[in-house]
Amino acid sequence: MAERKKFKKKYCKYCEAKTDFIDYKDVAQFKFSLSERFKIMPRRLTGNCKKHQELVTIAIKRARQTALIPYIVDRKNVVENPFELIK
């Protein structure tokens, strides 16, 4: 039988930093929670716990509403690193 691959355990970086509140104005903090097309990444990929994933989701939605993060990215003009545009 083939051996199972051992994966590195994912951890919540917000629990490690003991973060209670995630501010929607700090866009650099969402870099690891958004894909290159600015979609919210799921918990199984980011490693966030349930509590912090919900806080991140709410903060990202608020940042989208205030136009800090775009809702969609144009498919024709794909940028290599879209986070450099947000500063």
C-alpha positions as CSV (number, residue, x, y, z in Angstrom):
1,M,0.0,0.0,0.0
2,A,1.1,3.5,-0.7
3,E,2.1,5.6,2.3
4,R,0.0,8.6,3.2
5,K,1.5,12.0,2.8
6,K,2.0,14.0,5.9
7,F,0.9,17.6,5.7
8,K,2.0,20.5,7.8
9,K,-0.7,21.5,10.3
10,K,-2.2,24.8,9.6
11,Y,-2.6,27.3,12.4
12,C,-4.6,30.4,12.9
13,K,-2.3,33.4,12.8
14,Y,-4.8,35.6,14.5
15,C,-5.0,33.2,17.5
16,E,-1.2,33.1,17.7
17,A,-1.1,36.9,17.7
18,K,-4.0,37.0,20.2
19,T,-6.1,39.3,18.0
20,D,-9.6,40.1,19.2
21,F,-10.7,42.6,16.5
22,I,-9.8,42.7,12.8
23,D,-10.0,46.2,11.4
24,Y,-11.4,46.6,7.9
25,K,-9.1,49.6,7.1
26,D,-6.0,47.5,7.4
27,V,-6.0,46.0,3.9
28,A,-2.5,44.5,4.2
29,Q,-3.8,42.2,6.9
30,F,-6.1,40.5,4.3
31,K,-3.4,39.6,1.9
32,F,-3.4,35.9,3.0
33,S,-7.1,35.6,3.2
34,L,-7.8,36.8,-0.4
35,S,-7.0,35.0,-3.7
36,E,-5.4,36.8,-6.7
37,R,-8.9,37.6,-7.9
38,F,-9.9,39.0,-4.5
39,K,-12.1,36.1,-3.6
40,I,-12.3,35.1,0.1
41,M,-10.3,32.0,0.7
42,P,-11.9,29.2,2.8
43,R,-10.7,28.1,6.3
44,R,-9.2,24.9,5.0
45,L,-6.7,26.8,2.9
46,T,-5.9,29.7,5.2
47,G,-5.8,27.7,8.4
48,N,-7.9,30.3,10.3
49,C,-10.2,29.1,13.2
50,K,-13.9,29.6,12.8
51,K,-14.1,32.7,15.0
52,H,-11.4,34.6,13.2
53,Q,-12.5,33.4,9.7
54,E,-15.9,35.0,10.4
55,L,-14.2,38.2,11.6
56,V,-12.0,38.3,8.5
57,T,-15.1,37.7,6.2
58,I,-17.0,40.6,7.8
59,A,-14.0,42.9,7.6
60,I,-13.4,42.0,3.9
61,K,-17.0,42.7,3.1
62,R,-16.8,46.1,4.9
63,A,-13.6,46.9,3.0
64,R,-15.3,46.1,-0.3
65,Q,-18.3,48.3,0.6
66,T,-16.0,51.3,1.3
67,A,-14.1,50.6,-1.9
68,L,-10.8,49.7,-0.3
69,I,-10.9,46.3,-2.0
70,P,-12.5,45.7,-5.4
71,Y,-15.4,43.3,-5.7
72,I,-14.2,41.8,-9.0
73,V,-11.0,41.8,-11.0
74,D,-11.1,42.2,-14.8
75,R,-10.4,38.8,-16.5
76,K,-8.8,40.4,-19.5
77,N,-6.3,42.5,-17.6
78,V,-4.9,40.1,-15.0
79,V,-2.2,41.6,-12.9
80,E,0.6,39.5,-11.5
81,N,0.4,41.0,-8.0
82,P,-2.9,42.8,-7.4
83,F,-2.0,43.7,-3.8
84,E,0.6,46.2,-5.1
85,L,-2.2,48.3,-6.5
86,I,-3.8,48.6,-3.1
87,K,-1.8,51.0,-1.0
